[in-house]
């Protein structure tokens, strides 16, 4: 069972990597599987780290991706705290940081992404954090009970989820966003505008068109943030959430094509037939975007892992799963089905004043994406319609008397 002739090596034990090994066993792969992860924790779920974990004032616990016994029961060689330093594609081996070479028949890169850093004056002060790993979350969580003012750099999903969680704990929060609207890469302009007002109602001070110029501190710890407008904001703690970069250095060093992630084909295979890439690190041809893209979501990581497992055991095909996303920001559950483009025509369903509504996006007269706030029924109906390639009309979408749930189930 453990012959190197059939061994699959997975680099990365996050959502994509762990789903892959689970799916490989479910697909009937009986050969050896080795998973190499650079964190010392058992694999865990990342989404709660910026939400429930931060709201809970007690000692919150990370949620495991799989129980520890999963690895032994499925004969998975799971190695924690191991960093891969090189890939030798000719010899079909990966080298880890103690010099050990691990042979593979198939290599899957599920390396994820890393937080984009800041290099402004004062960036090395204590009290400035990123939020990507359990260790990051534990360090921030340990401080939140003692801080009065937090500054968040970046109004993306992570930054606003954290801002809402900090406000629920009674902390003063200021968010600085250099762009002119929050979550601008993912949301329609109309929904961005709604979230500006929603966060202001939560008590968040949201500064748009205002970036970070420098940090100042005392005794080595941050005390304030100076913005690009010259304004100064007190800060006992700073969270930097300015996006991520795909972890593609290993692939690039081994000669694989890299452009905003590791370049893969529609089966999630690189130009080397023995190497796949999945999840946040993979740049793939998207049926729904109509171009190459790289997505950062649990759904994408999970679905790509399942697809790659099928391809590895010989059941290949084109990856075409519908992208969908969610974000919990205080009392607001945002769900997105499909990929919004800024040129889409949007139709409102419901009343934003109730904090329960959806925006249906049409492209060329056809339904392309749906953004929902506290309307999970709309979200599920939208997923069914988009997966089937069907479309309600703009008039139907706007009409609350129109039963979109029943319509989505009709064939």
C-alpha positions, -999 to +999 in steps of 0.1 A: +000+000+000+029+023+006+049+018-026+064+051-039+051+040-073+016+049-062+023+074-035+005+108-036+022+136-018+001+166-008+019+199+001-005+218+024-029+205+050-056+232+049-091+229+035-080+218+000-053+194+011-074+176+037-105+174+015-082+159-012-070+130+009-105+123+021-118+123-015-089+101-027-099+074-002-135+078-011-126+074-048-109+041-041-072+051-041-054+025-020-019+037-025+001+057+000-008+093+009+016+117+026+004+152+037+030+178+046+019+208+066+041+236+080+019+243+110+022+222+142-016+222+148-039+195+136-056+208+104-084+232+114-111+254+098-100+289+090-133+309+085-143+310+122-110+326+131-121+361+121-157+356+133-169+334+162-134+329+176-130+367+181-165+374+195-161+347+222-145+363+252-136+329+267-108+306+255-122+297+221-112+265+204-103+259+168-126+236+149-107+206+134-111+198+097-110+161+106-107+142+138-072+129+146-083+093+142-093+101+105-056+100+096-048+067+113-080+050+102-074+060+065-037+052+066-027+088+059+009+098+067+003+132+081+034+152+090+030+184+110+055+213+113+072+203+081+082+228+055+088+217+019+119+235+005+122+221-030+106+200-057+126+178-080+102+170-108+127+148-127+134+126-097+098+130-084+107+139-049+101+168-026+127+179+000+116+190+035+135+213+058+154+185+076+168+174+043+146+143+039+134+135+004+099+123+000+092+104-033+059+108-051+040+093-081+016+123-080+022+156-063-006+180-053+002+215-043-024+229-019-001+256-005-028+282-001-019+319+002-001+342+025-011+376+039+002+406+020+025+425+042+030+462+049+064+480+046+055+515+060+074+531+089+066+514+122+055+481+107+078+462+131+060+475+162+044+450+185+006+450+184+003+448+146-011+415+134-022+397+103-050+371+106-044+339+086-034+311+110-046+297+143-014+311+159-024+346+146-059+342+160-047+330+193-023+360+197-050+385+187-077+368+209-053+370+239-051+408+235-087+417+227-098+417+264-074+445+272-077+469+243-099+499+239-092+510+203-085+489+172-076+500+137-082+477+108-062+483+076-083+471+047-121+467+042-121+432+027-140+402+041-115+395+069-111+431+079-148+437+082-156+404+098-130+412+125-143+448+128-178+436+134-166+410+160-146+436+178-176+460+180-197+432+195-171+431+223-175+469+228-142+479+213-138+512+193-130+502+157-117+523+128-113+508+094-090+524+068-096+514+032-075+530+004-102+521-023-134+541-026-156+512-014-154+481+008-151+446-005-147+462-040-133+431-057-162+409-048-193+430-045-215+451-067-212+488-061-247+489-047-240+462-021-207+479-011-227+511-004-251+491+018-223+477+038-208+512+044-240+522+062-244+488+079-210+490+095-215+526+105-247+516+122-227+489+141-205+517+154-175+511+131-157+543+119-151+535+082-127+557+063-127+551+025-101+565+002-077+566+031-046+544+033-019+538+059+012+561+059+029+550+091+026+536+126+038+553+158+045+536+191+058+538+226+082+513+242+081+492+211+043+488+209+020+505+184-001+534+199-015+551+168-019+549+130-012+578+107-032+578+075-025+591+040-047+621+047-025+631+077-051+620+102-040+601+133-060+573+150-053+558+184-047+521+183-040+495+210-041+468+184-039+469+146-052+442+122-037+443+087-061+428+061-049+440+027-053+408+008-032+378+001-006+365-024-007+329-036+021+307-022+036+297-056+073+300-049+079+262-048+062+257-081+081+286-097+114+273-084+107+239-099+100+254-134+062+253-133+043+282-149+032+308-123+010+338-129-011+350-100-009+315-087+001+282-101-011+278-137-033+247-142-056+234-169-093+226-166-085+193-148-064+213-123-032+197-136+000+217-143+020+214-175+038+185-156+012+156-158+023+144-124+017+177-106-017+193-097-025+225-078-057+232-060-073+259-038-061+294-031-028+289-049-043+276-083-050+298-113-075+279-134-097+285-165-130+294-150-162+285-169-181+311-148-156+340-151-150+333-188-113+338-182-085+325-159-090+333-123-078+324-088-104+321-060-100+323-023-129+304-007-137+273+012-161+262-015-135+265-042-109+247-022-133+219-013-147+214-048-113+216-065-100+189-041-129+166-050-123+172-087-086+166-085-091+134-066-113+121-095-087+132-120-059+114-102-078+081-102-086+085-138-120+101-138-109+134-154-131+162-167-133+199-168-137+217-134-168+239-138-183+241-102-202+273-095-183+296-072-201+308-041-190+326-010-202+337+024-192+362+051-206+368+086-203+404+097-221+409+130-258+402+125-254+402+087-249+370+067-236+378+032-239+350+006-228+353-030-236+328-058-216+333-090-191+360-098-202+396-099-188+419-126-189+456-122-207+461-155-236+438-145-271+452-143-284+447-108-320+442-097-331+446-060-353+420-044-364+430-009-358+461+012-323+469+024-338+489+053-349+455+068-314+441+064-329+412+044-326+416+006-308+403-025-293+418-056-297+398-088-270+406-113-277+402-150-252+400-178-265+402-214-300+397-200-291+364-183-287+358-146-250+358-137-247+362-099-268+368-068-257+386-036-279+380-006-280+396+029-299+375+055-319+358+027-305+322+026-335+310+005-326+334-023-290+322-021-299+285-024-324+292-052-297+312-071-272+284-068-297+260-083-305+283-112-269+291-119-257+255-117-285+246-142-277+275-165-312+289-160-323+324-156-352+343-140-361+375-157-352+409-141-389+415-136-394+382-118-363+388-096-377+421-084-412+408-077-415+394-041-447+376-051-426+355-075-416+323-058-380+321-068-374+290-047-401+269-064-390+283-098-354+271-091-367+236-084-388+233-116-373+216-146 
